[in-house]
Amino acid sequence: MTDESAPKTHASLEIGINRAHPARMYDYYLGGTTNFDPDREAADAALTAFPTLRTTARENRAFLLRAVEHLARSGIRNFVDMDTGIPAPGRNTHHVAQAIRDDARVVYVDNDPIVLTLAQALLTSGPRGSTAYINADLRRPESITQHPELTRTPTTDEPVALLLVAILHFIPDDQNPLDLLRRLTGRLPSGSRPVISHATDDYDPQGWAGLVRAYADAGITVRPRSLHEVADLLGDREIEEPGVVPVSQWRPTGETHTDPALVSCYGAVARKT
Ligand SMILES: C[S@@+](CC[C@H](N)C(=O)[O-])C[C@H]1O[C@@H](n2cnc3c(N)ncnc32)[C@H](O)[C@@H]1O
C-alpha cells in the first residue's frame, strides 16, 4: 500500500511512482517487475472487472511484434514507436526489425520517464541501424513530428511505420484522436504505414465499463471503441489484409486462435497513399 502521508522524495515525484501509470500497469499484466504499489492496485481493480486483461496485453504485444516483422519484410526500415512501453527482454521493435533489416532505424517515443530511462539503457541498436528516444506526449503531435530526431534523419523521404499500439484508447473523444492521427501522419511520405491497436468493449460492455471505472479511479482515462469507431480513426487510408480485426486474428502465426472476446482489442496496419 502507498503511504500518502509519507514525505514524497524529489525523485519519486519526478518519475511519478506515487500514482498509477499505463506503462507500468501494462508491465504488470505482462508479468514484468517495473511496477509499483499504485500500478498494481489499479491493475488488480481492472483485472477484477475484466479478468482476461493479461491475455489482452500478451496478444497485443504479439500483434505489435508481428506487425513490425511484416513491415520490415515489406521493405520498411524507419519505425517510430509512438508508445514504447517498458522494454521487454530482447523482444522490442528494433530487435524484431533489425533481425530482418540490420539497417532499421527506430525512434522510441513515450511520456513515461521510467520507460525512457529504461529504453535508453536497454534498447540499443546494432551497428548498422539506429535507435533514438523522444520524451514526448502524443497529445502534442508537433513535439514529435518536429523533433530533431525525426527531422534530421537523412531518410525523411522514405516510408515510415508509425506504431500507435495500445495508446489511442487513452485519448478521449474531446481530445480528437482523429485529428491527432492526421497531424502525426500528415507529412509522412506515401507508402508510410500507420499501425494501430485499440481496446474495445464490443464483446463485454459490462466488464469494460468496470475497467474504465478502475482506470478512472486511478486518474487514467480509457475510451474503448467499437469496430466502426476504430476503423473510422484510420479514415480513408488503405488497410492491409486482413483489415481491422481482433489482434489475435491479425496474421496469426500459430495454430491456436485466442477467442477475440477474451482479447477485446482490434488491430490494423494502414497504408498512406
Ligand atoms: C499499454 S502500453 C503499450 C506499449 C506498447 N506500445 C505495446 O503495445 O506493447 C501504453 C504506452 O503508452 C504510453 N502513453 C500513454 N499515454 C501517452 C501519451 N499521451 N503520450 C505518449 N505516450 C503515452 C504509456 O507510457 C505506455 O508506455
PDBQT file of the ligand as one rigid body, heavy atoms in Angstrom, charges set to zero:
ROOT
HETATM    1  C1  LIG A 301      -0.379  -0.157 -22.946  1.00  0.00    +0.000 C 
HETATM    2  S1  LIG A 301       1.233   0.492 -23.151  1.00  0.00    +0.000 S 
HETATM    3  C2  LIG A 301       1.611  -0.093 -24.787  1.00  0.00    +0.000 C 
HETATM    4  C3  LIG A 301       3.100  -0.297 -25.011  1.00  0.00    +0.000 C 
HETATM    5  C4  LIG A 301       3.455  -0.852 -26.400  1.00  0.00    +0.000 C 
HETATM    6  N1  LIG A 301       3.029   0.043 -27.454  1.00  0.00    +0.000 N 
HETATM    7  C5  LIG A 301       2.813  -2.191 -26.630  1.00  0.00    +0.000 C 
HETATM    8  O1  LIG A 301       1.754  -2.233 -27.251  1.00  0.00    +0.000 OA
HETATM    9  O2  LIG A 301       3.345  -3.209 -26.172  1.00  0.00    +0.000 OA
HETATM   10  C6  LIG A 301       0.827   2.204 -23.437  1.00  0.00    +0.000 C 
HETATM   11  C7  LIG A 301       2.049   3.098 -23.527  1.00  0.00    +0.000 C 
HETATM   12  O3  LIG A 301       1.602   4.393 -23.946  1.00  0.00    +0.000 OA
HETATM   13  C8  LIG A 301       2.307   5.363 -23.215  1.00  0.00    +0.000 C 
HETATM   14  N2  LIG A 301       1.463   6.565 -23.203  1.00  0.00    +0.000 N 
HETATM   15  C9  LIG A 301       0.222   6.711 -22.656  1.00  0.00    +0.000 A 
HETATM   16  N3  LIG A 301      -0.259   7.937 -22.889  1.00  0.00    +0.000 NA
HETATM   17  C10 LIG A 301       0.699   8.578 -23.617  1.00  0.00    +0.000 A 
HETATM   18  C11 LIG A 301       0.784   9.881 -24.187  1.00  0.00    +0.000 A 
HETATM   19  N4  LIG A 301      -0.216  10.763 -24.057  1.00  0.00    +0.000 N 
HETATM   20  N5  LIG A 301       1.902  10.220 -24.873  1.00  0.00    +0.000 NA
HETATM   21  C12 LIG A 301       2.922   9.324 -25.023  1.00  0.00    +0.000 A 
HETATM   22  N6  LIG A 301       2.902   8.068 -24.516  1.00  0.00    +0.000 NA
HETATM   23  C13 LIG A 301       1.802   7.708 -23.819  1.00  0.00    +0.000 A 
HETATM   24  C14 LIG A 301       2.488   4.752 -21.847  1.00  0.00    +0.000 C 
HETATM   25  O4  LIG A 301       3.546   5.349 -21.123  1.00  0.00    +0.000 OA
HETATM   26  C15 LIG A 301       2.778   3.309 -22.215  1.00  0.00    +0.000 C 
HETATM   27  O5  LIG A 301       4.164   3.086 -22.393  1.00  0.00    +0.000 OA
ENDROOT
TORSDOF 0
